[in-house]
């Protein structure tokens, strides 16, 4: 019961946090490198976010090692937030 609750919390909360950070980084990279409009990047990110979040939820229940899921989600989230921090617009 405890493992199921931990896996569910990690899938829902960690998956949401990781997906939103990854999508924000992906949209900022698309704007910075491809020259995509910010509104188009946000729309593309929101559409991809549903698929990525679904994949993370399915993977978190299919993966036998809960620690591996937690480490991957933490690493992806930290890396994505670093990209968002580095690509943020600087007010001058």
N, C-alpha and C positions, 0 to 999 in steps of 0.2 A: 504494500500500500504506500509506503513512504517513497520507494523508488518511482512508483507511478506518479505520485504527486510532484516529486522533484522533476521528473521528465516532462510532465505537463507544464509546470511553471517555466522550465527552461525553454520549452518549445514555444510557448505563447509570449512570455516576456522577453527572453533572450533573442528569440527569433524576430520579434518586432523591432527591438533595439538594433540588432545587427542588420536587418533588412533596411530599415530607415536610414541608418548611417551609410550603408553601401549604396543605396539609391541616390542619396544626396551627393556622395562622392562621384558617382557615375555621371550624374547630371552636370556637376561642376566641371568634370573632365570633358564632357561633350561640348560644353560652352567654350571652354578654354582652348581646346585643341581642334575641334571640328568646325567651330564657328556657328554652332547651332543656336537658334534663338532660345532665350531663357524659358519662355513659355512652352516651346516645343520640347525642351529638355525635361521640364517638369512633368509634362503630359506623358512623355515616353517613360520617365522614371516611375510614375504612378502606375502605369500599365504593367511594367516589368516587376514592380514591387509585389503585386498580387501573386505572380507566378513564383517569384523567389521565396516569398513568405510561405507559400504552400509547400514548396520543395523543402524548406528548412523544417517545417512541422513534420512532414512525412519522414525526412531523414532522421530527425531526433527520436522518433519512435522505432525506426528500422535499425538504427545503429545499436549494437549490443553494449558498447562502452559509453556510459553517460559522461565520463570525464573527457573523452575525445570530442564529444559534441560541445561541451562547455568550453574547452580550450579553443576549438575552431571558431566558435561564435565570438569568444572574447578577442581572439586575434584578428578576425575580420572586422569586428567593430572598432578595435583600437586603430588598425591600419586605415580604415575608412574615415574615422574622425580626424586622424592626422592629415589625410589628404584634404578633407574639408577645411581644416585649420590653415593649411598652407595655401590653398586656392581661394580663400575668402577675399572678397573685395575690400581693399583698404581705402578708407576715407582720407582724402587729402585736403 
